[in-house]
Amino acid sequence: MDKELAKVIADSNSEAVERARQAAAEPSTLDRIGDTATQLDTLDQIVELGGVVISGLRATGDCIAAICDAVPTLD
């Protein structure tokens, strides 16, 4: 193999390696979908927790209102 052919092959291989590195650095479509699903699941959990907190606050308010109604001097 002459030196010029070896240089062409080496250059071609280095270009292929660089393209492979760039492709590996970018997240795949499946990775992006997985990230989005995780974010939506987390958001759903936050909304659900907010609902639980609101329900708890409402129940606390109802309890306080019931106590105020039961004790006439608190009105």
PDB file of N, CA, C and O in Angstrom:
ATOM      1  N   MET A   1       0.868  -1.167   0.000  1.00  0.00           N
ATOM      2  CA  MET A   1       0.000   0.000   0.000  1.00  0.00           C
ATOM      3  C   MET A   1       0.913   1.228   0.000  1.00  0.00           C
ATOM      4  O   MET A   1       1.849   1.338   0.792  1.00  0.00           O
ATOM      5  N   ASP A   2       0.603   2.143  -0.919  1.00  0.00           N
ATOM      6  CA  ASP A   2       1.439   3.341  -0.964  1.00  0.00           C
ATOM      7  C   ASP A   2       0.960   4.351   0.075  1.00  0.00           C
ATOM      8  O   ASP A   2      -0.146   4.233   0.603  1.00  0.00           O
ATOM      9  N   LYS A   3       1.791   5.335   0.361  1.00  0.00           N
ATOM     10  CA  LYS A   3       1.529   6.287   1.427  1.00  0.00           C
ATOM     11  C   LYS A   3       0.313   7.159   1.123  1.00  0.00           C
ATOM     12  O   LYS A   3      -0.430   7.517   2.037  1.00  0.00           O
ATOM     13  N   GLU A   4       0.107   7.496  -0.115  1.00  0.00           N
ATOM     14  CA  GLU A   4      -1.030   8.356  -0.467  1.00  0.00           C
ATOM     15  C   GLU A   4      -2.354   7.629  -0.221  1.00  0.00           C
ATOM     16  O   GLU A   4      -3.295   8.224   0.304  1.00  0.00           O
ATOM     17  N   LEU A   5      -2.433   6.365  -0.590  1.00  0.00           N
ATOM     18  CA  LEU A   5      -3.651   5.577  -0.357  1.00  0.00           C
ATOM     19  C   LEU A   5      -3.895   5.408   1.143  1.00  0.00           C
ATOM     20  O   LEU A   5      -5.038   5.482   1.595  1.00  0.00           O
ATOM     21  N   ALA A   6      -2.839   5.185   1.908  1.00  0.00           N
ATOM     22  CA  ALA A   6      -2.977   5.045   3.362  1.00  0.00           C
ATOM     23  C   ALA A   6      -3.497   6.347   3.973  1.00  0.00           C
ATOM     24  O   ALA A   6      -4.312   6.320   4.895  1.00  0.00           O
ATOM     25  N   LYS A   7      -3.024   7.492   3.458  1.00  0.00           N
ATOM     26  CA  LYS A   7      -3.490   8.781   3.963  1.00  0.00           C
ATOM     27  C   LYS A   7      -4.967   8.980   3.640  1.00  0.00           C
ATOM     28  O   LYS A   7      -5.712   9.466   4.492  1.00  0.00           O
ATOM     29  N   VAL A   8      -5.410   8.623   2.443  1.00  0.00           N
ATOM     30  CA  VAL A   8      -6.823   8.747   2.066  1.00  0.00           C
ATOM     31  C   VAL A   8      -7.686   7.876   2.973  1.00  0.00           C
ATOM     32  O   VAL A   8      -8.745   8.310   3.426  1.00  0.00           O
ATOM     33  N   ILE A   9      -7.247   6.669   3.237  1.00  0.00           N
ATOM     34  CA  ILE A   9      -7.998   5.757   4.102  1.00  0.00           C
ATOM     35  C   ILE A   9      -8.047   6.300   5.526  1.00  0.00           C
ATOM     36  O   ILE A   9      -9.100   6.257   6.163  1.00  0.00           O
ATOM     37  N   ALA A  10      -6.939   6.804   6.031  1.00  0.00           N
ATOM     38  CA  ALA A  10      -6.905   7.353   7.386  1.00  0.00           C
ATOM     39  C   ALA A  10      -7.813   8.573   7.501  1.00  0.00           C
ATOM     40  O   ALA A  10      -8.529   8.722   8.491  1.00  0.00           O
ATOM     41  N   ASP A  11      -7.786   9.447   6.494  1.00  0.00           N
ATOM     42  CA  ASP A  11      -8.664  10.620   6.506  1.00  0.00           C
ATOM     43  C   ASP A  11     -10.130  10.211   6.502  1.00  0.00           C
ATOM     44  O   ASP A  11     -10.945  10.775   7.232  1.00  0.00           O
ATOM     45  N   SER A  12     -10.453   9.232   5.679  1.00  0.00           N
ATOM     46  CA  SER A  12     -11.834   8.747   5.601  1.00  0.00           C
ATOM     47  C   SER A  12     -12.270   8.157   6.937  1.00  0.00           C
ATOM     48  O   SER A  12     -13.387   8.397   7.396  1.00  0.00           O
ATOM     49  N   ASN A  13     -11.383   7.387   7.556  1.00  0.00           N
ATOM     50  CA  ASN A  13     -11.709   6.788   8.846  1.00  0.00           C
ATOM     51  C   ASN A  13     -11.890   7.853   9.918  1.00  0.00           C
ATOM     52  O   ASN A  13     -12.794   7.736  10.745  1.00  0.00           O
ATOM     53  N   SER A  14     -11.058   8.884   9.926  1.00  0.00           N
ATOM     54  CA  SER A  14     -11.191   9.930  10.947  1.00  0.00           C
ATOM     55  C   SER A  14     -12.491  10.704  10.755  1.00  0.00           C
ATOM     56  O   SER A  14     -13.116  11.103  11.738  1.00  0.00           O
ATOM     57  N   GLU A  15     -12.912  10.925   9.504  1.00  0.00           N
ATOM     58  CA  GLU A  15     -14.198  11.581   9.252  1.00  0.00           C
ATOM     59  C   GLU A  15     -15.351  10.718   9.750  1.00  0.00           C
ATOM     60  O   GLU A  15     -16.301  11.232  10.341  1.00  0.00           O
ATOM     61  N   ALA A  16     -15.275   9.411   9.513  1.00  0.00           N
ATOM     62  CA  ALA A  16     -16.331   8.503   9.976  1.00  0.00           C
ATOM     63  C   ALA A  16     -16.392   8.467  11.501  1.00  0.00           C
ATOM     64  O   ALA A  16     -17.475   8.421  12.084  1.00  0.00           O
ATOM     65  N   VAL A  17     -15.229   8.489  12.139  1.00  0.00           N
ATOM     66  CA  VAL A  17     -15.187   8.486  13.607  1.00  0.00           C
ATOM     67  C   VAL A  17     -15.798   9.777  14.142  1.00  0.00           C
ATOM     68  O   VAL A  17     -16.542   9.744  15.123  1.00  0.00           O
ATOM     69  N   GLU A  18     -15.499  10.909  13.517  1.00  0.00           N
ATOM     70  CA  GLU A  18     -16.056  12.190  13.969  1.00  0.00           C
ATOM     71  C   GLU A  18     -17.576  12.218  13.796  1.00  0.00           C
ATOM     72  O   GLU A  18     -18.286  12.707  14.674  1.00  0.00           O
ATOM     73  N   ARG A  19     -18.081  11.701  12.679  1.00  0.00           N
ATOM     74  CA  ARG A  19     -19.541  11.643  12.477  1.00  0.00           C
ATOM     75  C   ARG A  19     -20.191  10.745  13.525  1.00  0.00           C
ATOM     76  O   ARG A  19     -21.273  11.052  14.026  1.00  0.00           O
ATOM     77  N   ALA A  20     -19.537   9.650  13.851  1.00  0.00           N
ATOM     78  CA  ALA A  20     -20.073   8.741  14.874  1.00  0.00           C
ATOM     79  C   ALA A  20     -20.096   9.410  16.243  1.00  0.00           C
ATOM     80  O   ALA A  20     -21.047   9.231  17.004  1.00  0.00           O
ATOM     81  N   ARG A  21     -19.062  10.176  16.562  1.00  0.00           N
ATOM     82  CA  ARG A  21     -19.032  10.899  17.844  1.00  0.00           C
ATOM     83  C   ARG A  21     -20.163  11.915  17.927  1.00  0.00           C
ATOM     84  O   ARG A  21     -20.823  12.033  18.959  1.00  0.00           O
ATOM     85  N   GLN A  22     -20.383  12.642  16.849  1.00  0.00           N
ATOM     86  CA  GLN A  22     -21.450  13.641  16.850  1.00  0.00           C
ATOM     87  C   GLN A  22     -22.817  12.983  16.978  1.00  0.00           C
ATOM     88  O   GLN A  22     -23.687  13.482  17.692  1.00  0.00           O
ATOM     89  N   ALA A  23     -23.005  11.867  16.288  1.00  0.00           N
ATOM     90  CA  ALA A  23     -24.283  11.161  16.369  1.00  0.00           C
ATOM     91  C   ALA A  23     -24.506  10.605  17.775  1.00  0.00           C
ATOM     92  O   ALA A  23     -25.635  10.600  18.265  1.00  0.00           O
ATOM     93  N   ALA A  24     -23.454  10.143  18.417  1.00  0.00           N
ATOM     94  CA  ALA A  24     -23.588   9.582  19.767  1.00  0.00           C
ATOM     95  C   ALA A  24     -23.860  10.682  20.794  1.00  0.00           C
ATOM     96  O   ALA A  24     -24.493  10.430  21.819  1.00  0.00           O
ATOM     97  N   ALA A  25     -23.390  11.885  20.527  1.00  0.00           N
ATOM     98  CA  ALA A  25     -23.579  12.979  21.485  1.00  0.00           C
ATOM     99  C   ALA A  25     -25.013  13.494  21.498  1.00  0.00           C
ATOM    100  O   ALA A  25     -25.466  14.014  22.517  1.00  0.00           O
ATOM    101  N   GLU A  26     -25.731  13.360  20.393  1.00  0.00           N
ATOM    102  CA  GLU A  26     -27.113  13.835  20.321  1.00  0.00           C
ATOM    103  C   GLU A  26     -28.058  12.790  20.906  1.00  0.00           C
ATOM    104  O   GLU A  26     -27.919  11.601  20.617  1.00  0.00           O
ATOM    105  N   PRO A  27     -29.024  13.224  21.732  1.00  0.00           N
ATOM    106  CA  PRO A  27     -29.990  12.267  22.279  1.00  0.00           C
ATOM    107  C   PRO A  27     -30.883  11.725  21.165  1.00  0.00           C
ATOM    108  O   PRO A  27     -31.270  12.452  20.250  1.00  0.00           O
ATOM    109  N   SER A  28     -31.194  10.463  21.258  1.00  0.00           N
ATOM    110  CA  SER A  28     -32.056   9.848  20.251  1.00  0.00           C
ATOM    111  C   SER A  28     -33.510  10.257  20.482  1.00  0.00           C
ATOM    112  O   SER A  28     -33.850  10.819  21.523  1.00  0.00           O
ATOM    113  N   THR A  29     -34.344   9.972  19.518  1.00  0.00           N
ATOM    114  CA  THR A  29     -35.766  10.282  19.639  1.00  0.00           C
ATOM    115  C   THR A  29     -36.375   9.535  20.820  1.00  0.00           C
ATOM    116  O   THR A  29     -37.205  10.086  21.543  1.00  0.00           O
ATOM    117  N   LEU A  30     -35.969   8.294  21.016  1.00  0.00           N
ATOM    118  CA  LEU A  30     -36.493   7.518  22.147  1.00  0.00           C
ATOM    119  C   LEU A  30     -36.076   8.124  23.481  1.00  0.00           C
ATOM    120  O   LEU A  30     -36.854   8.123  24.436  1.00  0.00           O
ATOM    121  N   ASP A  31     -34.844   8.647  23.552  1.00  0.00           N
ATOM    122  CA  ASP A  31     -34.411   9.314  24.784  1.00  0.00           C
ATOM    123  C   ASP A  31     -35.248  10.553  25.047  1.00  0.00           C
ATOM    124  O   ASP A  31     -35.641  10.816  26.184  1.00  0.00           O
ATOM    125  N   ARG A  32     -35.517  11.311  23.996  1.00  0.00           N
ATOM    126  CA  ARG A  32     -36.329  12.521  24.157  1.00  0.00           C
ATOM    127  C   ARG A  32     -37.741  12.175  24.613  1.00  0.00           C
ATOM    128  O   ARG A  32     -38.294  12.850  25.481  1.00  0.00           O
ATOM    129  N   ILE A  33     -38.325  11.134  24.037  1.00  0.00           N
ATOM    130  CA  ILE A  33     -39.678  10.717  24.433  1.00  0.00           C
ATOM    131  C   ILE A  33     -39.668  10.267  25.892  1.00  0.00           C
ATOM    132  O   ILE A  33     -40.587  10.588  26.647  1.00  0.00           O
ATOM    133  N   GLY A  34     -38.641   9.530  26.289  1.00  0.00           N
ATOM    134  CA  GLY A  34     -38.536   9.079  27.676  1.00  0.00           C
ATOM    135  C   GLY A  34     -38.419  10.243  28.638  1.00  0.00           C
ATOM    136  O   GLY A  34     -39.041  10.237  29.701  1.00  0.00           O
ATOM    137  N   ASP A  35     -37.618  11.253  28.273  1.00  0.00           N
ATOM    138  CA  ASP A  35     -37.481  12.438  29.127  1.00  0.00           C
ATOM    139  C   ASP A  35     -38.813  13.161  29.263  1.00  0.00           C
ATOM    140  O   ASP A  35     -39.178  13.590  30.358  1.00  0.00           O
ATOM    141  N   THR A  36     -39.535  13.298  28.165  1.00  0.00           N
ATOM    142  CA  THR A  36     -40.827  13.985  28.192  1.00  0.00           C
ATOM    143  C   THR A  36     -41.814  13.210  29.053  1.00  0.00           C
ATOM    144  O   THR A  36     -42.558  13.807  29.831  1.00  0.00           O
ATOM    145  N   ALA A  37     -41.828  11.893  28.922  1.00  0.00           N
ATOM    146  CA  ALA A  37     -42.741  11.073  29.721  1.00  0.00           C
ATOM    147  C   ALA A  37     -42.423  11.215  31.210  1.00  0.00           C
ATOM    148  O   ALA A  37     -43.332  11.281  32.037  1.00  0.00           O
ATOM    149  N   THR A  38     -41.149  11.260  31.543  1.00  0.00           N
ATOM    150  CA  THR A  38     -40.757  11.425  32.942  1.00  0.00           C
ATOM    151  C   THR A  38     -41.210  12.779  33.468  1.00  0.00           C
ATOM    152  O   THR A  38     -41.710  12.880  34.589  1.00  0.00           O
ATOM    153  N   GLN A  39     -41.036  13.819  32.657  1.00  0.00           N
ATOM    154  CA  GLN A  39     -41.460  15.154  33.074  1.00  0.00           C
ATOM    155  C   GLN A  39     -42.970  15.217  33.262  1.00  0.00           C
ATOM    156  O   GLN A  39     -43.452  15.817  34.223  1.00  0.00           O
ATOM    157  N   LEU A  40     -43.726  14.596  32.343  1.00  0.00           N
ATOM    158  CA  LEU A  40     -45.182  14.605  32.472  1.00  0.00           C
ATOM    159  C   LEU A  40     -45.627  13.818  33.692  1.00  0.00           C
ATOM    160  O   LEU A  40     -46.574  14.218  34.369  1.00  0.00           O
ATOM    161  N   ASP A  41     -44.964  12.707  33.985  1.00  0.00           N
ATOM    162  CA  ASP A  41     -45.299  11.916  35.165  1.00  0.00           C
ATOM    163  C   ASP A  41     -45.020  12.719  36.432  1.00  0.00           C
ATOM    164  O   ASP A  41     -45.812  12.688  37.374  1.00  0.00           O
ATOM    165  N   THR A  42     -43.908  13.430  36.457  1.00  0.00           N
ATOM    166  CA  THR A  42     -43.574  14.271  37.608  1.00  0.00           C
ATOM    167  C   THR A  42     -44.591  15.386  37.762  1.00  0.00           C
ATOM    168  O   THR A  42     -45.024  15.682  38.876  1.00  0.00           O
ATOM    169  N   LEU A  43     -44.978  16.009  36.651  1.00  0.00           N
ATOM    170  CA  LEU A  43     -45.985  17.067  36.692  1.00  0.00           C
ATOM    171  C   LEU A  43     -47.310  16.524  37.219  1.00  0.00           C
ATOM    172  O   LEU A  43     -47.981  17.180  38.016  1.00  0.00           O
ATOM    173  N   ASP A  44     -47.685  15.328  36.772  1.00  0.00           N
ATOM    174  CA  ASP A  44     -48.918  14.704  37.245  1.00  0.00           C
ATOM    175  C   ASP A  44     -48.859  14.469  38.759  1.00  0.00           C
ATOM    176  O   ASP A  44     -49.846  14.683  39.462  1.00  0.00           O
ATOM    177  N   GLN A  45     -47.715  14.037  39.248  1.00  0.00           N
ATOM    178  CA  GLN A  45     -47.561  13.814  40.683  1.00  0.00           C
ATOM    179  C   GLN A  45     -47.665  15.125  41.458  1.00  0.00           C
ATOM    180  O   GLN A  45     -48.249  15.162  42.541  1.00  0.00           O
ATOM    181  N   ILE A  46     -47.101  16.197  40.909  1.00  0.00           N
ATOM    182  CA  ILE A  46     -47.176  17.502  41.574  1.00  0.00           C
ATOM    183  C   ILE A  46     -48.618  17.981  41.629  1.00  0.00           C
ATOM    184  O   ILE A  46     -49.067  18.482  42.660  1.00  0.00           O
ATOM    185  N   VAL A  47     -49.346  17.832  40.527  1.00  0.00           N
ATOM    186  CA  VAL A  47     -50.755  18.246  40.494  1.00  0.00           C
ATOM    187  C   VAL A  47     -51.566  17.420  41.480  1.00  0.00           C
ATOM    188  O   VAL A  47     -52.422  17.946  42.191  1.00  0.00           O
ATOM    189  N   GLU A  48     -51.286  16.116  41.518  1.00  0.00           N
ATOM    190  CA  GLU A  48     -52.004  15.242  42.456  1.00  0.00           C
ATOM    191  C   GLU A  48     -51.701  15.644  43.900  1.00  0.00           C
ATOM    192  O   GLU A  48     -52.607  15.677  44.733  1.00  0.00           O
ATOM    193  N   LEU A  49     -50.450  15.948  44.200  1.00  0.00           N
ATOM    194  CA  LEU A  49     -50.089  16.380  45.543  1.00  0.00           C
ATOM    195  C   LEU A  49     -50.765  17.705  45.882  1.00  0.00           C
ATOM    196  O   LEU A  49     -51.214  17.899  47.011  1.00  0.00           O
ATOM    197  N   GLY A  50     -50.840  18.615  44.913  1.00  0.00           N
ATOM    198  CA  GLY A  50     -51.542  19.878  45.126  1.00  0.00           C
ATOM    199  C   GLY A  50     -53.002  19.646  45.451  1.00  0.00           C
ATOM    200  O   GLY A  50     -53.565  20.324  46.311  1.00  0.00           O
ATOM    201  N   GLY A  51     -53.627  18.687  44.764  1.00  0.00           N
ATOM    202  CA  GLY A  51     -55.021  18.351  45.050  1.00  0.00           C
ATOM    203  C   GLY A  51     -55.192  17.810  46.449  1.00  0.00           C
ATOM    204  O   GLY A  51     -56.170  18.131  47.124  1.00  0.00           O
ATOM    205  N   VAL A  52     -54.256  16.992  46.896  1.00  0.00           N
ATOM    206  CA  VAL A  52     -54.319  16.448  48.252  1.00  0.00           C
ATOM    207  C   VAL A  52     -54.185  17.568  49.282  1.00  0.00           C
ATOM    208  O   VAL A  52     -54.894  17.586  50.288  1.00  0.00           O
ATOM    209  N   VAL A  53     -53.271  18.498  49.021  1.00  0.00           N
ATOM    210  CA  VAL A  53     -53.084  19.620  49.946  1.00  0.00           C
ATOM    211  C   VAL A  53     -54.344  20.472  50.015  1.00  0.00           C
ATOM    212  O   VAL A  53     -54.776  20.864  51.099  1.00  0.00           O
ATOM    213  N   ILE A  54     -54.931  20.758  48.854  1.00  0.00           N
ATOM    214  CA  ILE A  54     -56.160  21.570  48.820  1.00  0.00           C
ATOM    215  C   ILE A  54     -57.295  20.843  49.544  1.00  0.00           C
ATOM    216  O   ILE A  54     -58.050  21.463  50.293  1.00  0.00           O
ATOM    217  N   SER A  55     -57.416  19.540  49.323  1.00  0.00           N
ATOM    218  CA  SER A  55     -58.453  18.770  50.011  1.00  0.00           C
ATOM    219  C   SER A  55     -58.235  18.802  51.518  1.00  0.00           C
ATOM    220  O   SER A  55     -59.188  18.912  52.290  1.00  0.00           O
ATOM    221  N   GLY A  56     -56.980  18.706  51.929  1.00  0.00           N
ATOM    222  CA  GLY A  56     -56.676  18.755  53.356  1.00  0.00           C
ATOM    223  C   GLY A  56     -57.000  20.113  53.959  1.00  0.00           C
ATOM    224  O   GLY A  56     -57.514  20.200  55.074  1.00  0.00           O
ATOM    225  N   LEU A  57     -56.698  21.171  53.217  1.00  0.00           N
ATOM    226  CA  LEU A  57     -57.025  22.515  53.709  1.00  0.00           C
ATOM    227  C   LEU A  57     -58.528  22.717  53.794  1.00  0.00           C
ATOM    228  O   LEU A  57     -59.025  23.328  54.740  1.00  0.00           O
ATOM    229  N   ARG A  58     -59.246  22.207  52.814  1.00  0.00           N
ATOM    230  CA  ARG A  58     -60.702  22.335  52.844  1.00  0.00           C
ATOM    231  C   ARG A  58     -61.277  21.559  54.023  1.00  0.00           C
ATOM    232  O   ARG A  58     -62.175  22.042  54.712  1.00  0.00           O
ATOM    233  N   ALA A  59     -60.756  20.355  54.252  1.00  0.00           N
ATOM    234  CA  ALA A  59     -61.240  19.557  55.388  1.00  0.00           C
ATOM    235  C   ALA A  59     -60.926  20.261  56.705  1.00  0.00           C
ATOM    236  O   ALA A  59     -61.739  20.242  57.629  1.00  0.00           O
ATOM    237  N   THR A  60     -59.755  20.880  56.791  1.00  0.00           N
ATOM    238  CA  THR A  60     -59.406  21.620  58.004  1.00  0.00           C
ATOM    239  C   THR A  60     -60.358  22.790  58.206  1.00  0.00           C
ATOM    240  O   THR A  60     -60.812  23.046  59.321  1.00  0.00           O
ATOM    241  N   GLY A  61     -60.658  23.504  57.114  1.00  0.00           N
ATOM    242  CA  GLY A  61     -61.604  24.619  57.202  1.00  0.00           C
ATOM    243  C   GLY A  61     -62.981  24.161  57.619  1.00  0.00           C
ATOM    244  O   GLY A  61     -63.641  24.819  58.424  1.00  0.00           O
ATOM    245  N   ASP A  62     -63.426  23.031  57.076  1.00  0.00           N
ATOM    246  CA  ASP A  62     -64.731  22.494  57.461  1.00  0.00           C
ATOM    247  C   ASP A  62     -64.748  22.112  58.939  1.00  0.00           C
ATOM    248  O   ASP A  62     -65.746  22.324  59.629  1.00  0.00           O
ATOM    249  N   CYS A  63     -63.660  21.557  59.415  1.00  0.00           N
ATOM    250  CA  CYS A  63     -63.568  21.162  60.818  1.00  0.00           C
ATOM    251  C   CYS A  63     -63.619  22.390  61.724  1.00  0.00           C
ATOM    252  O   CYS A  63     -64.311  22.397  62.742  1.00  0.00           O
ATOM    253  N   ILE A  64     -62.875  23.427  61.337  1.00  0.00           N
ATOM    254  CA  ILE A  64     -62.892  24.664  62.136  1.00  0.00           C
ATOM    255  C   ILE A  64     -64.286  25.294  62.125  1.00  0.00           C
ATOM    256  O   ILE A  64     -64.760  25.791  63.147  1.00  0.00           O
ATOM    257  N   ALA A  65     -64.937  25.269  60.961  1.00  0.00           N
ATOM    258  CA  ALA A  65     -66.291  25.811  60.871  1.00  0.00           C
ATOM    259  C   ALA A  65     -67.250  25.018  61.748  1.00  0.00           C
ATOM    260  O   ALA A  65     -68.124  25.597  62.392  1.00  0.00           O
ATOM    261  N   ALA A  66     -67.092  23.692  61.779  1.00  0.00           N
ATOM    262  CA  ALA A  66     -67.953  22.859  62.621  1.00  0.00           C
ATOM    263  C   ALA A  66     -67.720  23.159  64.096  1.00  0.00           C
ATOM    264  O   ALA A  66     -68.670  23.186  64.878  1.00  0.00           O
ATOM    265  N   ILE A  67     -66.487  23.380  64.478  1.00  0.00           N
ATOM    266  CA  ILE A  67     -66.186  23.711  65.878  1.00  0.00           C
ATOM    267  C   ILE A  67     -66.784  25.069  66.234  1.00  0.00           C
ATOM    268  O   ILE A  67     -67.333  25.244  67.322  1.00  0.00           O
ATOM    269  N   CYS A  68     -66.675  26.029  65.314  1.00  0.00           N
ATOM    270  CA  CYS A  68     -67.246  27.367  65.564  1.00  0.00           C
ATOM    271  C   CYS A  68     -68.765  27.278  65.693  1.00  0.00           C
ATOM    272  O   CYS A  68     -69.352  27.967  66.527  1.00  0.00           O
ATOM    273  N   ASP A  69     -69.410  26.438  64.876  1.00  0.00           N
ATOM    274  CA  ASP A  69     -70.853  26.283  64.969  1.00  0.00           C
ATOM    275  C   ASP A  69     -71.251  25.571  66.259  1.00  0.00           C
ATOM    276  O   ASP A  69     -72.309  25.853  66.821  1.00  0.00           O
ATOM    277  N   ALA A  70     -70.418  24.658  66.725  1.00  0.00           N
ATOM    278  CA  ALA A  70     -70.741  23.899  67.931  1.00  0.00           C
ATOM    279  C   ALA A  70     -70.585  24.748  69.199  1.00  0.00           C
ATOM    280  O   ALA A  70     -71.296  24.540  70.182  1.00  0.00           O
ATOM    281  N   VAL A  71     -69.673  25.680  69.169  1.00  0.00           N
ATOM    282  CA  VAL A  71     -69.450  26.507  70.356  1.00  0.00           C
ATOM    283  C   VAL A  71     -69.986  27.905  70.039  1.00  0.00           C
ATOM    284  O   VAL A  71     -69.363  28.640  69.272  1.00  0.00           O
ATOM    285  N   PRO A  72     -71.136  28.284  70.619  1.00  0.00           N
ATOM    286  CA  PRO A  72     -71.776  29.531  70.277  1.00  0.00           C
ATOM    287  C   PRO A  72     -70.963  30.773  70.587  1.00  0.00           C
ATOM    288  O   PRO A  72     -71.147  31.802  69.938  1.00  0.00           O
ATOM    289  N   THR A  73     -70.088  30.705  71.541  1.00  0.00           N
ATOM    290  CA  THR A  73     -69.304  31.908  71.904  1.00  0.00           C
ATOM    291  C   THR A  73     -68.220  32.221  70.876  1.00  0.00           C
ATOM    292  O   THR A  73     -67.673  33.324  70.877  1.00  0.00           O
ATOM    293  N   LEU A  74     -67.903  31.270  70.002  1.00  0.00           N
ATOM    294  CA  LEU A  74     -66.879  31.489  68.984  1.00  0.00           C
ATOM    295  C   LEU A  74     -67.422  32.209  67.760  1.00  0.00           C
ATOM    296  O   LEU A  74     -66.642  32.689  66.937  1.00  0.00           O
ATOM    297  N   ASP A  75     -68.734  32.295  67.621  1.00  0.00           N
ATOM    298  CA  ASP A  75     -69.337  32.969  66.456  1.00  0.00           C
ATOM    299  C   ASP A  75     -69.183  34.414  66.503  1.00  0.00           C
ATOM    300  O   ASP A  75     -69.636  35.112  65.596  1.00  0.00           O
TER     301      ASP A  75
END
